[in-house]
Amino acid sequence: MHAAVIVFPGSNCDRDLAVALERAGARVSMVWHKDTEMPAGVDFIGVPGGFSFGDYLRCGAIAANSPICRSVISHANKGGYVFGVCNGFQILTETGLLPGALLRNAALKYICKPVGLKVETADSIYTGGYDKGQVITVPIAHHDGNYNVDADNLARLKGEDRVAFTYTDNPNGSVADIAGVLSENRRVLGMMPHPERMAEALHGNAEGAALFSHVVEQLVHA
Ligand SMILES: NC(=O)CC[C@H](N)C(=O)O
């Protein structure tokens, strides 16, 4: 399984995401945002966390217009897998690949701490390594993690079982406690918490690792 991890100026979780994927068994290519094409044979794209372009304009808005994002969008539109973490989630909403927007945290402060995450669906390559209803602990680190979506899209997300994770104790004001959502075809996931930062014993727990190992397992056998 060959994964690409996109690097923007200001990305700071690109190496963490690459290491988590590699430890799960993926081959990883780092791809600079000014590139226009994915390396040949990429079956999975990771859009990492960080502060792309200094979070100017809106978090993710400038990155979403980087040359590489045309290729990310066409990969997704062809049915490819795309995974955005934190700033990556913000970028994916800015590209329109995922509905909604990430607003300033309700308390207007940057929050960096481990949070409880409930797995709302096990029906995706990302969440299939967990049980529906399972609670895992994964850190957040953001100032714009307050997920917002209009009532119609919220009803669709819920009706189509596309809420991947919710917070057990909502830290940022997100509507319906939402921490991560899936695209209509369930192949694009965006989530604010960082599973790549809870993926081995040295991190404190390894509860994020099952996400990466399930992705790799599923794509190797696809
Ligand atoms: N860790 C991150 O990716 C942070 C995302 C973004 N810079 C924010 O603070 O909201």
The ligand as a MOL file (V3000), in Angstrom:
LIG
                    3D

  0  0  0     0  0            999 V3000
M  V30 BEGIN CTAB
M  V30 COUNTS 10 9 0 0 0
M  V30 BEGIN ATOM
M  V30 1 N -2.8970 20.7800 15.1180 0
M  V30 2 C -3.4450 21.3840 14.0950 0
M  V30 3 O -3.4550 20.8640 12.9830 0
M  V30 4 C -3.9550 22.7850 14.3100 0
M  V30 5 C -4.8700 23.2650 13.2350 0
M  V30 6 C -5.0590 24.7600 13.2280 0
M  V30 7 N -3.7850 25.4120 13.0730 0
M  V30 8 C -5.7840 25.1910 14.4870 0
M  V30 9 O -5.1390 25.5700 15.4460 0
M  V30 10 O -6.9760 25.1050 14.5330 0
M  V30 END ATOM
M  V30 BEGIN BOND
M  V30 1 1 1 2
M  V30 2 2 2 3
M  V30 3 1 2 4
M  V30 4 1 4 5
M  V30 5 1 5 6
M  V30 6 1 6 7
M  V30 7 1 6 8
M  V30 8 2 8 9
M  V30 9 1 8 10
M  V30 END BOND
M  V30 END CTAB
M  END
